[in-house]
């Protein structure tokens, strides 16, 4: 198959970029894969490093002054390459693909992956459902349910959970773990009894990391003093840092910044967390579990689909620092609990998060779309 992946993000791209890169790593040797994304994006840079992938600098702006030229460029690409599949990943690139394909005698089949829980009832969604969507991939059961009473209700939906490379995301050796802790904490890394709680989900408010800061601050002193919180992502702004300082927690947080490879961050940690207020599924949660980190997730959106509470991690109510404090207290007084949950967490990742099933199910979705009769 000849497949074009599109993504609108100009910078990091978060889970969208990870999703496409993971698919490319599995599909590029067997299929002709192209990526259209802004040249400033992380996806553009990562896709360029994957053999047999063609990468195109393509904008997806909504401003009229840029939109027409971008759509013209995209239309020329679609007509020239005669793709079998265009795999869109958000409203902005879906819009451009819809406009670029208008009036084409033989347009590619268009697959939409829904990565978030944003509503799908707008006029734009109605247009894209009618004119430019042949099949939908939902990244969780939670997301799949959103389409039942929408303009997309007549379009087939495949629920395909994220896959990750569980050989790449693997538990760290004891020696490497200590090196990573030393890099983040300096001399403090040798202090006995420290528990590092880590997240790579980012520092936006909706990622819930400030609830973790509050929860740790509410612990009894002898437990609170053992905790350090590692937050990867864009450094928090002054307002967020003021909230951290007001809780007396500034000395217990480390902000490594936005990193390409999160393994060194997670390897240093004893416990992972993803406490999002909204979430479709979460690569950050799955990567944390794959590294053998016992992981705490909120019950937002599709996050609970990653974890069996008390068996391979824990689920807490969203925006509930008090419940989180109670859970942390239980964890910190049971030295053997983290090791038991860590083993189950890694086992879950190996069984359920692997790339082979993710890629195979996605290709099957493409093939199902191609087997449908041409839409009028």
KEZARO-728162 format. One record per residue (C-alpha): residue in one letter; z, x, y; chain. Coordinates in steps of 0.25 Angstrom, whole numbers. Layout:
<site code="A" zz="Z" xx="X" yy="Y" unit="A"/>
...
***
This chain:
<site code="X" zz="0" xx="0" yy="0" unit="A"/>
<site code="X" zz="-2" xx="4" yy="14" unit="A"/>
<site code="X" zz="11" xx="1" yy="22" unit="A"/>
<site code="X" zz="14" xx="1" yy="37" unit="A"/>
<site code="X" zz="29" xx="1" yy="41" unit="A"/>
<site code="X" zz="33" xx="-3" yy="55" unit="A"/>
<site code="X" zz="45" xx="-1" yy="63" unit="A"/>
<site code="X" zz="48" xx="-2" yy="78" unit="A"/>
<site code="X" zz="60" xx="6" yy="80" unit="A"/>
<site code="X" zz="58" xx="17" yy="90" unit="A"/>
<site code="X" zz="70" xx="26" yy="86" unit="A"/>
<site code="X" zz="80" xx="25" yy="74" unit="A"/>
<site code="X" zz="75" xx="12" yy="68" unit="A"/>
<site code="X" zz="88" xx="12" yy="59" unit="A"/>
<site code="X" zz="86" xx="5" yy="46" unit="A"/>
<site code="X" zz="71" xx="1" yy="49" unit="A"/>
<site code="X" zz="67" xx="15" yy="49" unit="A"/>
<site code="X" zz="76" xx="19" yy="36" unit="A"/>
<site code="X" zz="69" xx="7" yy="29" unit="A"/>
<site code="X" zz="55" xx="11" yy="32" unit="A"/>
<site code="X" zz="58" xx="26" yy="29" unit="A"/>
<site code="X" zz="64" xx="22" yy="15" unit="A"/>
<site code="X" zz="52" xx="14" yy="12" unit="A"/>
<site code="X" zz="42" xx="25" yy="16" unit="A"/>
<site code="X" zz="49" xx="35" yy="8" unit="A"/>
<site code="X" zz="46" xx="26" yy="-5" unit="A"/>
<site code="X" zz="33" xx="20" yy="-1" unit="A"/>
<site code="X" zz="25" xx="31" yy="6" unit="A"/>
<site code="X" zz="21" xx="39" yy="-7" unit="A"/>
<site code="X" zz="15" xx="26" yy="-13" unit="A"/>
<site code="X" zz="10" xx="18" yy="-1" unit="A"/>
<site code="X" zz="3" xx="21" yy="12" unit="A"/>
<site code="X" zz="14" xx="20" yy="22" unit="A"/>
<site code="X" zz="13" xx="20" yy="37" unit="A"/>
<site code="X" zz="24" xx="18" yy="48" unit="A"/>
<site code="X" zz="22" xx="13" yy="62" unit="A"/>
<site code="X" zz="34" xx="15" yy="71" unit="A"/>
<site code="X" zz="37" xx="22" yy="84" unit="A"/>
<site code="X" zz="36" xx="37" yy="84" unit="A"/>
<site code="X" zz="50" xx="38" yy="90" unit="A"/>
<site code="X" zz="56" xx="31" yy="78" unit="A"/>
<site code="X" zz="65" xx="37" yy="67" unit="A"/>
<site code="X" zz="55" xx="30" yy="57" unit="A"/>
<site code="X" zz="43" xx="37" yy="63" unit="A"/>
<site code="X" zz="50" xx="51" yy="61" unit="A"/>
<site code="X" zz="55" xx="48" yy="47" unit="A"/>
<site code="X" zz="42" xx="41" yy="42" unit="A"/>
<site code="X" zz="34" xx="54" yy="47" unit="A"/>
<site code="X" zz="42" xx="62" yy="37" unit="A"/>
<site code="X" zz="38" xx="53" yy="25" unit="A"/>
<site code="X" zz="26" xx="58" yy="17" unit="A"/>
<site code="X" zz="14" xx="49" yy="17" unit="A"/>
<site code="X" zz="19" xx="40" yy="29" unit="A"/>
<site code="X" zz="10" xx="38" yy="41" unit="A"/>
<site code="X" zz="18" xx="35" yy="53" unit="A"/>
<site code="X" zz="13" xx="29" yy="66" unit="A"/>
<site code="X" zz="19" xx="29" yy="80" unit="A"/>
<site code="X" zz="19" xx="14" yy="83" unit="A"/>
<site code="X" zz="27" xx="6" yy="93" unit="A"/>
<site code="X" zz="32" xx="-8" yy="92" unit="A"/>
<site code="X" zz="36" xx="-12" yy="107" unit="A"/>
<site code="X" zz="38" xx="-26" yy="111" unit="A"/>
<site code="X" zz="33" xx="-23" yy="126" unit="A"/>
<site code="X" zz="19" xx="-28" yy="128" unit="A"/>
<site code="X" zz="14" xx="-16" yy="135" unit="A"/>
<site code="X" zz="16" xx="-8" yy="122" unit="A"/>
<site code="X" zz="15" xx="-19" yy="111" unit="A"/>
<site code="X" zz="0" xx="-21" yy="112" unit="A"/>
<site code="X" zz="-3" xx="-6" yy="110" unit="A"/>
<site code="X" zz="6" xx="-5" yy="99" unit="A"/>
<site code="X" zz="1" xx="-17" yy="92" unit="A"/>
<site code="X" zz="-13" xx="-12" yy="94" unit="A"/>
<site code="X" zz="-9" xx="2" yy="88" unit="A"/>
<site code="X" zz="-3" xx="-5" yy="76" unit="A"/>
<site code="X" zz="-14" xx="-14" yy="74" unit="A"/>
<site code="X" zz="-24" xx="-3" yy="73" unit="A"/>
<site code="X" zz="-15" xx="4" yy="63" unit="A"/>
<site code="X" zz="-14" xx="-8" yy="54" unit="A"/>
<site code="X" zz="-30" xx="-11" yy="55" unit="A"/>
<site code="X" zz="-32" xx="4" yy="52" unit="A"/>
<site code="X" zz="-23" xx="6" yy="40" unit="A"/>
<site code="X" zz="-24" xx="-8" yy="34" unit="A"/>
<site code="X" zz="-10" xx="-8" yy="29" unit="A"/>
<site code="X" zz="-6" xx="-17" yy="17" unit="A"/>
<site code="X" zz="8" xx="-18" yy="22" unit="A"/>
<site code="X" zz="15" xx="-18" yy="36" unit="A"/>
<site code="X" zz="30" xx="-17" yy="34" unit="A"/>
<site code="X" zz="37" xx="-21" yy="47" unit="A"/>
<site code="X" zz="52" xx="-19" yy="50" unit="A"/>
<site code="X" zz="56" xx="-26" yy="63" unit="A"/>
<site code="X" zz="51" xx="-37" yy="73" unit="A"/>
<site code="X" zz="44" xx="-27" yy="83" unit="A"/>
<site code="X" zz="35" xx="-20" yy="72" unit="A"/>
<site code="X" zz="33" xx="-33" yy="65" unit="A"/>
<site code="X" zz="28" xx="-39" yy="79" unit="A"/>
<site code="X" zz="18" xx="-27" yy="81" unit="A"/>
<site code="X" zz="13" xx="-28" yy="67" unit="A"/>
<site code="X" zz="11" xx="-43" yy="68" unit="A"/>
<site code="X" zz="3" xx="-41" yy="81" unit="A"/>
<site code="X" zz="-5" xx="-29" yy="75" unit="A"/>
<site code="X" zz="-9" xx="-38" yy="63" unit="A"/>
<site code="X" zz="-13" xx="-50" yy="70" unit="A"/>
<site code="X" zz="-28" xx="-54" yy="66" unit="A"/>
<site code="X" zz="-29" xx="-43" yy="56" unit="A"/>
<site code="X" zz="-38" xx="-48" yy="45" unit="A"/>
<site code="X" zz="-30" xx="-41" yy="34" unit="A"/>
<site code="X" zz="-17" xx="-38" yy="39" unit="A"/>
<site code="X" zz="-6" xx="-30" yy="31" unit="A"/>
<site code="X" zz="5" xx="-38" yy="25" unit="A"/>
<site code="X" zz="17" xx="-37" yy="34" unit="A"/>
<site code="X" zz="31" xx="-35" yy="28" unit="A"/>
<site code="X" zz="44" xx="-37" yy="37" unit="A"/>
<site code="X" zz="57" xx="-30" yy="34" unit="A"/>
<site code="X" zz="68" xx="-37" yy="41" unit="A"/>
<site code="X" zz="79" xx="-26" yy="43" unit="A"/>
<site code="X" zz="89" xx="-34" yy="52" unit="A"/>
<site code="X" zz="95" xx="-48" yy="53" unit="A"/>
<site code="X" zz="89" xx="-51" yy="66" unit="A"/>
<site code="X" zz="84" xx="-66" yy="67" unit="A"/>
<site code="X" zz="70" xx="-69" yy="62" unit="A"/>
<site code="X" zz="67" xx="-82" yy="70" unit="A"/>
<site code="X" zz="61" xx="-77" yy="83" unit="A"/>
<site code="X" zz="46" xx="-81" yy="87" unit="A"/>
<site code="X" zz="42" xx="-67" yy="84" unit="A"/>
<site code="X" zz="47" xx="-68" yy="70" unit="A"/>
<site code="X" zz="40" xx="-81" yy="68" unit="A"/>
<site code="X" zz="27" xx="-74" yy="72" unit="A"/>
<site code="X" zz="29" xx="-62" yy="63" unit="A"/>
<site code="X" zz="32" xx="-71" yy="52" unit="A"/>
<site code="X" zz="20" xx="-79" yy="53" unit="A"/>
<site code="X" zz="10" xx="-68" yy="57" unit="A"/>
<site code="X" zz="15" xx="-54" yy="51" unit="A"/>
<site code="X" zz="25" xx="-55" yy="40" unit="A"/>
<site code="X" zz="21" xx="-56" yy="25" unit="A"/>
<site code="X" zz="34" xx="-52" yy="18" unit="A"/>
<site code="X" zz="48" xx="-49" yy="22" unit="A"/>
<site code="X" zz="58" xx="-38" yy="17" unit="A"/>
<site code="X" zz="72" xx="-41" yy="20" unit="A"/>
<site code="X" zz="82" xx="-30" yy="19" unit="A"/>
<site code="X" zz="93" xx="-39" yy="14" unit="A"/>
<site code="X" zz="96" xx="-53" yy="8" unit="A"/>
<site code="X" zz="103" xx="-56" yy="22" unit="A"/>
<site code="X" zz="90" xx="-52" yy="29" unit="A"/>
<site code="X" zz="81" xx="-60" yy="19" unit="A"/>
<site code="X" zz="89" xx="-73" yy="22" unit="A"/>
<site code="X" zz="85" xx="-72" yy="37" unit="A"/>
<site code="X" zz="71" xx="-76" yy="34" unit="A"/>
<site code="X" zz="73" xx="-89" yy="26" unit="A"/>
<site code="X" zz="74" xx="-98" yy="38" unit="A"/>
<site code="X" zz="64" xx="-90" yy="47" unit="A"/>
<site code="X" zz="49" xx="-89" yy="50" unit="A"/>
<site code="X" zz="48" xx="-79" yy="39" unit="A"/>
<site code="X" zz="53" xx="-89" yy="28" unit="A"/>
<site code="X" zz="40" xx="-90" yy="22" unit="A"/>
<site code="X" zz="38" xx="-75" yy="20" unit="A"/>
<site code="X" zz="43" xx="-68" yy="8" unit="A"/>
<site code="X" zz="56" xx="-60" yy="10" unit="A"/>
<site code="X" zz="59" xx="-48" yy="1" unit="A"/>
<site code="X" zz="74" xx="-43" yy="1" unit="A"/>
<site code="X" zz="74" xx="-28" yy="0" unit="A"/>
<site code="X" zz="86" xx="-20" yy="2" unit="A"/>
<site code="X" zz="85" xx="-6" yy="9" unit="A"/>
<site code="X" zz="83" xx="5" yy="0" unit="A"/>
<site code="X" zz="88" xx="19" yy="3" unit="A"/>
<site code="X" zz="86" xx="33" yy="-4" unit="A"/>
<site code="X" zz="99" xx="34" yy="-12" unit="A"/>
<site code="X" zz="95" xx="49" yy="-15" unit="A"/>
<site code="X" zz="95" xx="52" yy="-1" unit="A"/>
<site code="X" zz="107" xx="44" yy="3" unit="A"/>
<site code="X" zz="116" xx="49" yy="-8" unit="A"/>
<site code="X" zz="131" xx="53" yy="-8" unit="A"/>
<site code="X" zz="134" xx="66" yy="-2" unit="A"/>
<site code="X" zz="141" xx="78" yy="-9" unit="A"/>
<site code="X" zz="155" xx="81" yy="-5" unit="A"/>
<site code="X" zz="151" xx="94" yy="2" unit="A"/>
<site code="X" zz="140" xx="87" yy="10" unit="A"/>
<site code="X" zz="149" xx="76" yy="14" unit="A"/>
<site code="X" zz="159" xx="86" yy="19" unit="A"/>
<site code="X" zz="148" xx="93" yy="27" unit="A"/>
<site code="X" zz="144" xx="80" yy="33" unit="A"/>
<site code="X" zz="159" xx="77" yy="37" unit="A"/>
<site code="X" zz="160" xx="90" yy="43" unit="A"/>
<site code="X" zz="148" xx="88" yy="51" unit="A"/>
<site code="X" zz="153" xx="75" yy="57" unit="A"/>
<site code="X" zz="168" xx="78" yy="58" unit="A"/>
<site code="X" zz="169" xx="93" yy="60" unit="A"/>
<site code="X" zz="183" xx="98" yy="56" unit="A"/>
<site code="X" zz="188" xx="84" yy="54" unit="A"/>
<site code="X" zz="180" xx="82" yy="42" unit="A"/>
<site code="X" zz="190" xx="90" yy="33" unit="A"/>
<site code="X" zz="201" xx="81" yy="37" unit="A"/>
<site code="X" zz="206" xx="74" yy="24" unit="A"/>
<site code="X" zz="206" xx="59" yy="23" unit="A"/>
<site code="X" zz="195" xx="56" yy="33" unit="A"/>
<site code="X" zz="186" xx="44" yy="30" unit="A"/>
<site code="X" zz="172" xx="45" yy="37" unit="A"/>
<site code="X" zz="166" xx="31" yy="39" unit="A"/>
<site code="X" zz="151" xx="32" yy="42" unit="A"/>
<site code="X" zz="139" xx="23" yy="47" unit="A"/>
<site code="X" zz="125" xx="26" yy="50" unit="A"/>
<site code="X" zz="122" xx="12" yy="54" unit="A"/>
<site code="X" zz="122" xx="16" yy="69" unit="A"/>
<site code="X" zz="131" xx="13" yy="81" unit="A"/>
<site code="X" zz="126" xx="0" yy="86" unit="A"/>
<site code="X" zz="137" xx="-10" yy="88" unit="A"/>
<site code="X" zz="130" xx="-19" yy="78" unit="A"/>
<site code="X" zz="132" xx="-8" yy="67" unit="A"/>
<site code="X" zz="147" xx="-11" yy="67" unit="A"/>
<site code="X" zz="152" xx="3" yy="68" unit="A"/>
<site code="X" zz="162" xx="0" yy="79" unit="A"/>
<site code="X" zz="169" xx="-10" yy="69" unit="A"/>
<site code="X" zz="171" xx="2" yy="60" unit="A"/>
<site code="X" zz="177" xx="10" yy="72" unit="A"/>
<site code="X" zz="186" xx="-2" yy="75" unit="A"/>
<site code="X" zz="190" xx="-4" yy="61" unit="A"/>
<site code="X" zz="194" xx="11" yy="59" unit="A"/>
<site code="X" zz="202" xx="10" yy="72" unit="A"/>
<site code="X" zz="210" xx="-1" yy="66" unit="A"/>
<site code="X" zz="214" xx="7" yy="54" unit="A"/>
<site code="X" zz="229" xx="12" yy="52" unit="A"/>
<site code="X" zz="229" xx="26" yy="59" unit="A"/>
<site code="X" zz="230" xx="34" yy="46" unit="A"/>
<site code="X" zz="217" xx="27" yy="41" unit="A"/>
<site code="X" zz="210" xx="27" yy="54" unit="A"/>
<site code="X" zz="212" xx="42" yy="56" unit="A"/>
<site code="X" zz="205" xx="45" yy="43" unit="A"/>
<site code="X" zz="192" xx="38" yy="48" unit="A"/>
<site code="X" zz="180" xx="44" yy="55" unit="A"/>
<site code="X" zz="168" xx="35" yy="58" unit="A"/>
<site code="X" zz="154" xx="41" yy="58" unit="A"/>
<site code="X" zz="143" xx="33" yy="65" unit="A"/>
<site code="X" zz="129" xx="38" yy="64" unit="A"/>
<site code="X" zz="119" xx="32" yy="74" unit="A"/>
<site code="X" zz="116" xx="32" yy="89" unit="A"/>
<site code="X" zz="128" xx="37" yy="96" unit="A"/>
<site code="X" zz="136" xx="25" yy="101" unit="A"/>
<site code="X" zz="136" xx="22" yy="116" unit="A"/>
<site code="X" zz="148" xx="23" yy="126" unit="A"/>
<site code="X" zz="152" xx="8" yy="124" unit="A"/>
<site code="X" zz="153" xx="10" yy="109" unit="A"/>
<site code="X" zz="160" xx="23" yy="110" unit="A"/>
<site code="X" zz="170" xx="17" yy="120" unit="A"/>
<site code="X" zz="174" xx="7" yy="109" unit="A"/>
<site code="X" zz="176" xx="18" yy="99" unit="A"/>
<site code="X" zz="185" xx="25" yy="109" unit="A"/>
<site code="X" zz="193" xx="13" yy="112" unit="A"/>
<site code="X" zz="196" xx="12" yy="97" unit="A"/>
<site code="X" zz="201" xx="26" yy="97" unit="A"/>
<site code="X" zz="190" xx="30" yy="87" unit="A"/>
<site code="X" zz="181" xx="40" yy="95" unit="A"/>
<site code="X" zz="187" xx="52" yy="87" unit="A"/>
<site code="X" zz="184" xx="45" yy="74" unit="A"/>
<site code="X" zz="169" xx="42" yy="75" unit="A"/>
<site code="X" zz="158" xx="52" yy="74" unit="A"/>
<site code="X" zz="143" xx="48" yy="79" unit="A"/>
<site code="X" zz="133" xx="58" yy="72" unit="A"/>
<site code="X" zz="122" xx="51" yy="79" unit="A"/>
<site code="X" zz="109" xx="45" yy="74" unit="A"/>
<site code="X" zz="105" xx="53" yy="62" unit="A"/>
<site code="X" zz="92" xx="53" yy="53" unit="A"/>
<site code="X" zz="100" xx="56" yy="40" unit="A"/>
<site code="X" zz="113" xx="48" yy="39" unit="A"/>
<site code="X" zz="117" xx="55" yy="26" unit="A"/>
<site code="X" zz="125" xx="66" yy="32" unit="A"/>
<site code="X" zz="133" xx="55" yy="40" unit="A"/>
<site code="X" zz="136" xx="46" yy="28" unit="A"/>
<site code="X" zz="139" xx="58" yy="19" unit="A"/>
<site code="X" zz="151" xx="62" yy="28" unit="A"/>
<site code="X" zz="157" xx="48" yy="27" unit="A"/>
<site code="X" zz="166" xx="41" yy="17" unit="A"/>
<site code="X" zz="163" xx="27" yy="21" unit="A"/>
<site code="X" zz="150" xx="20" yy="26" unit="A"/>
<site code="X" zz="150" xx="8" yy="35" unit="A"/>
<site code="X" zz="139" xx="-2" yy="40" unit="A"/>
<site code="X" zz="146" xx="-12" yy="49" unit="A"/>
<site code="X" zz="134" xx="-19" yy="55" unit="A"/>
<site code="X" zz="135" xx="-32" yy="62" unit="A"/>
<site code="X" zz="121" xx="-35" yy="58" unit="A"/>
<site code="X" zz="113" xx="-28" yy="46" unit="A"/>
<site code="X" zz="102" xx="-32" yy="37" unit="A"/>
<site code="X" zz="106" xx="-22" yy="26" unit="A"/>
<site code="X" zz="108" xx="-8" yy="31" unit="A"/>
<site code="X" zz="103" xx="6" yy="27" unit="A"/>
<site code="X" zz="115" xx="12" yy="33" unit="A"/>
<site code="X" zz="124" xx="5" yy="23" unit="A"/>
<site code="X" zz="115" xx="8" yy="11" unit="A"/>
<site code="X" zz="114" xx="23" yy="15" unit="A"/>
<site code="X" zz="129" xx="24" yy="16" unit="A"/>
<site code="X" zz="131" xx="18" yy="2" unit="A"/>
<site code="X" zz="120" xx="27" yy="-4" unit="A"/>
<site code="X" zz="128" xx="39" yy="1" unit="A"/>
<site code="X" zz="140" xx="34" yy="-7" unit="A"/>
<site code="X" zz="148" xx="29" yy="5" unit="A"/>
<site code="X" zz="157" xx="17" yy="3" unit="A"/>
<site code="X" zz="151" xx="8" yy="14" unit="A"/>
<site code="X" zz="157" xx="-3" yy="23" unit="A"/>
<site code="X" zz="147" xx="-14" yy="28" unit="A"/>
<site code="X" zz="148" xx="-26" yy="36" unit="A"/>
<site code="X" zz="144" xx="-40" yy="31" unit="A"/>
<site code="X" zz="133" xx="-41" yy="41" unit="A"/>
<site code="X" zz="119" xx="-45" yy="36" unit="A"/>
<site code="X" zz="114" xx="-38" yy="24" unit="A"/>
<site code="X" zz="124" xx="-27" yy="24" unit="A"/>
<site code="X" zz="133" xx="-33" yy="13" unit="A"/>
<site code="X" zz="120" xx="-32" yy="3" unit="A"/>
<site code="X" zz="123" xx="-17" yy="2" unit="A"/>
<site code="X" zz="138" xx="-18" yy="-2" unit="A"/>
<site code="X" zz="147" xx="-25" yy="-13" unit="A"/>
<site code="X" zz="160" xx="-25" yy="-6" unit="A"/>
<site code="X" zz="171" xx="-17" yy="-12" unit="A"/>
<site code="X" zz="161" xx="-11" yy="-22" unit="A"/>
<site code="X" zz="151" xx="-2" yy="-15" unit="A"/>
<site code="X" zz="156" xx="-4" yy="-1" unit="A"/>
<site code="X" zz="163" xx="-14" yy="8" unit="A"/>
<site code="X" zz="158" xx="-26" yy="17" unit="A"/>
<site code="X" zz="166" xx="-30" yy="29" unit="A"/>
<site code="X" zz="164" xx="-42" yy="39" unit="A"/>
<site code="X" zz="155" xx="-38" yy="51" unit="A"/>
<site code="X" zz="162" xx="-35" yy="64" unit="A"/>
<site code="X" zz="176" xx="-35" yy="57" unit="A"/>
<site code="X" zz="183" xx="-22" yy="59" unit="A"/>
<site code="X" zz="196" xx="-27" yy="54" unit="A"/>
<site code="X" zz="190" xx="-30" yy="40" unit="A"/>
<site code="X" zz="184" xx="-16" yy="41" unit="A"/>
<site code="X" zz="198" xx="-10" yy="44" unit="A"/>
<site code="X" zz="204" xx="-16" yy="32" unit="A"/>
<site code="X" zz="193" xx="-11" yy="23" unit="A"/>
<site code="X" zz="194" xx="3" yy="29" unit="A"/>
<site code="X" zz="209" xx="3" yy="27" unit="A"/>
<site code="X" zz="207" xx="-1" yy="12" unit="A"/>
<site code="X" zz="197" xx="10" yy="10" unit="A"/>
<site code="X" zz="204" xx="21" yy="17" unit="A"/>
<site code="X" zz="217" xx="19" yy="8" unit="A"/>
<site code="X" zz="209" xx="20" yy="-5" unit="A"/>
<site code="X" zz="204" xx="34" yy="-7" unit="A"/>
<site code="X" zz="196" xx="30" yy="-20" unit="A"/>
<site code="X" zz="189" xx="18" yy="-14" unit="A"/>
<site code="X" zz="178" xx="25" yy="-6" unit="A"/>
<site code="X" zz="174" xx="33" yy="-18" unit="A"/>
<site code="X" zz="173" xx="21" yy="-27" unit="A"/>
<site code="X" zz="165" xx="13" yy="-17" unit="A"/>
<site code="X" zz="156" xx="25" yy="-14" unit="A"/>
<site code="X" zz="151" xx="26" yy="-28" unit="A"/>
<site code="X" zz="148" xx="12" yy="-29" unit="A"/>
<site code="X" zz="141" xx="13" yy="-15" unit="A"/>
<site code="X" zz="132" xx="24" yy="-20" unit="A"/>
<site code="X" zz="129" xx="17" yy="-33" unit="A"/>
<site code="X" zz="124" xx="4" yy="-25" unit="A"/>
<site code="X" zz="115" xx="13" yy="-17" unit="A"/>
<site code="X" zz="108" xx="19" yy="-29" unit="A"/>
<site code="X" zz="106" xx="6" yy="-36" unit="A"/>
<site code="X" zz="103" xx="-4" yy="-24" unit="A"/>
<site code="X" zz="98" xx="5" yy="-12" unit="A"/>
<site code="X" zz="87" xx="13" yy="-19" unit="A"/>
<site code="X" zz="74" xx="15" yy="-12" unit="A"/>
<site code="X" zz="65" xx="12" yy="-24" unit="A"/>
<site code="X" zz="69" xx="-2" yy="-25" unit="A"/>
<site code="X" zz="68" xx="-4" yy="-10" unit="A"/>
<site code="X" zz="54" xx="2" yy="-9" unit="A"/>
<site code="X" zz="49" xx="-5" yy="-22" unit="A"/>
<site code="X" zz="54" xx="-19" yy="-17" unit="A"/>
<site code="X" zz="47" xx="-16" yy="-3" unit="A"/>
<site code="X" zz="34" xx="-13" yy="-10" unit="A"/>
<site code="X" zz="35" xx="-25" yy="-18" unit="A"/>
<site code="X" zz="37" xx="-33" yy="-5" unit="A"/>
<site code="X" zz="24" xx="-27" yy="1" unit="A"/>
<site code="X" zz="16" xx="-30" yy="-12" unit="A"/>
<site code="X" zz="21" xx="-44" yy="-12" unit="A"/>
<site code="X" zz="16" xx="-46" yy="2" unit="A"/>
<site code="X" zz="2" xx="-40" yy="-2" unit="A"/>
<site code="X" zz="1" xx="-50" yy="-13" unit="A"/>
<site code="X" zz="2" xx="-62" yy="-4" unit="A"/>
<site code="X" zz="-10" xx="-68" yy="1" unit="A"/>
<site code="X" zz="-15" xx="-65" yy="15" unit="A"/>
<site code="X" zz="-7" xx="-73" yy="25" unit="A"/>
<site code="X" zz="-16" xx="-82" yy="34" unit="A"/>
***
